[in-house]
């Protein structure tokens, strides 16, 4: 896999927990995106080079700028603290990119569900949804000041939920359109597992028409989650 190095050009706080980092420089020459809206890069975070995956919010081949959004929970984890302290000129090494999801242009409608960790992919996916096709979006965050502006194609039904609201309950209460839906469901592990089970058993979805991934797990640190994620995903896949 190709290795890259970007130089921090700017940072911007989008919400109290979300910071945008824009990378540029000669180390990104030749970078190309796959045909996926959940494209991620495998970042080696300073100073120890710990590897973490981050979704690409956007890539501008004309200017050679790569945009990544980081969720910051104080000093927890490694990615958030690095992004919060990043300054112009700082270097960030990574490899990739990879990705596997893009809104299916042949689907009759789309469902995008997640929390702050899924915002970059959901935002990029909205920009790729065909105009005029129904798109249902349910996003969970801490409150109104944690919401961000998102593209609003015609046919968009977008609702922000504020904790302690339940994302699985919100999805279970949806009146889903007719026809074949295509879903992107990413976020907190137990919530994603519950939503996946509902969509497969009661929502009329098939596995090929769903992209589901648990990005993190409540009550667990990033390091602890990484040690059990593989087994959790296997158990989730065995549910239905």
N, C-alpha and C positions, 0 to 999 in steps of 0.2 A: 504494500500500500504506500502511495506517495506521501512524503513528509513535506510539510509547509511551515513557514514562519511568517506571522503577521506582526506588524508594529501598531500599537495602539495609537489611533489618531484622535479619538474623542470618546467621552463617556457621557451618559445622560440618564438621570433617574427618571423613569417613566411613572413609577408608583413608589410608595414607601418601601416596597420589597423587590422591585424589579429595576435592574439597571441595564442599559444598553451600551455595549462596547463595539465600536467600529474599528476594524483593523484594515491596514493597507500596507504598502511597501513592496519592494521588489521580490520579497520572499513568497508573494502570492501569484507571481507571473505564471500563467499556464493553468491556473485553478479553473476547474469546470464543475458545474453542478450536474448531478444525475436528474432524471425526469421524475422527481419526487418532491412533495411539499413537506415531508417530514425528514428532509436531509439533515444529517448530523455529522459532526467531526469529532474525532477522539483527541481531546486536548490533554497536553502534558502540563499540568499546572505548577507554576513556580512556588516555592524554591526546590521542591523535592521531586518534581516531575510526575506527580500522581495523575493517573489517567482517569478522565471523566468524559462522558459523551454530552455534547451540547447541540441542540437543534440550531440550524442556520436560519435566522430570520430572513435574511436576504443576501444576495450576491449581485453586485453591479459590475458586469464585465467591462463596461465602458470606462469606469474609474478605477477598477481593481480594488473595490472596497467590500469587505465581508462584515456583516452585522450579526452579532450574537447577543441574546438577552439572557441575563443571569438572575435567578431568584436568590435573594440575600436574606438569610435568617441570622443576623448578628454575626457572631464568630463561629457558628456551626458550619461544618463542612469545610471544603477547600476552595471550591469555585466561587461562591459568593464573596468571601473575604478578599480573594484576589481581585475580583471585579470591582469591589467597593473601593479598593486602594489603587486601582490601575491609573496610570498617568500616561500622557502622550510620550511615545518613544519606548514604552515597555514592550518587551517581546513576548509572544505567545506561540509556542510550537504545537503543532497538531498534525494528525494524518487523517486520511479520508479523501473525499466525503463518501457517505453511504446513505441509503434511504430505500424505503419500500412502498410508501403510500402516496397516492395522488388521487384526488376526486375523480371517480370513473365518469367520463363524459356520457356514457350510455345509460347510467343509472337514472331512475325516474325522480329521485330525490336524495338528499344527503343529510346525515346526522353527525354533528361534531360536538363532542362532550369532553370536558376536562376542567382542570384548575390552573393555577398560575404556571405550573411546570409545563403545561401543554399549550400555553398561549402562543409561542412562536410558530409552532406547527399549525395551529388552528388559524392564526392570522394569515399565514402563507397559503393555507388551503382555501380560505375564503376567496382569496385573489384568483384562485384557479377554478372555482366553481362556475359552471356555465351559467350565463345570464338567463333569467327566467325560470330556472329549475328550483323547486322548493328546497330551502336549506334551513334545518333546525339546529340551533346552537344553544347549548346550555353550559354556562361557565360559572365556576365557584371561586369566590375570593373572600377577603376579610371584610370588605365594606366598600362604599361608593368611591372612596379615594384610591381604591385598588383596581378600579376599572380603567380600561384603555380604549381609545377609539379604534374601531375595526371597520374594515371595508364592508359596505352594505349593498351587496348585489340585489337586484330585484328578486323577490321571493324569499328574502331572509327573515327568519323568525329567531331573533336573538334575545336571550334573557340572561342577565347576571343574577346569580344567587349569592347571598351573603351568609357566611357561617354564623350560627350553627345550622343553617339549612342543609338538607340532605340531597346530594346530587343523585343518588340512586332513586330516591322518592320522586324527584322532579322528572327523571326520565321515565319512571314507571307510570307517571300520570300523564304522559304525552299522548295525544291523539295522532298517531302516525299516518302519514299520507298513504294512498294506495300505490301499488306498483313496487318495483324493486328499489330498495334503499341501499345506500353505501355509507358505512359508518366508520368514524375515527373516534376511539374512546381511550383516552390516556390520562393518567394522573395517579392519585393515591391508591395503593394496592387493593385494600378491601373494598373501596368504592368501585373501582374498575371491575373487580371480580363479580360484584353484585349486579352491576349494569350489564356485563357480558352475559351472565346467566339469564337475566330477564329478557334481553333482546333475542337470545337463541331459543328460549322456551316459550315466550309469550309475544315477542315482537315480530316474528316471522322472518328473522334474519338467518342466513347461513354463514358458516365460518368464512368462506371465500369473500363475502361481502362486508367483512369487519376487520378493522385493524385495532387491536386491543393490547395495551401494554401498561403494566404497573411501573411508573417511574420512581416512586418512593413509597414508604410505609410509615404511617403514623406511629409514634412512640419509639421509632428506631432511628439511630444515626445512619448516615450515609454508608459508613463502613460496615455496620452491622447488617444493613439491608443487602449490601452486595454479597454477603456470605450466604444468604438464604434465598435470594431472588430466584435462582434457577429452580430450586425445589418448589417455591411458591407458584411460579409460572406453570410448572408441570402439574401441580395440583389443580390450578385454575383451568388448565386445558382439559383435565379429566372430569371436571364438573359436568360439562355437557359436550 
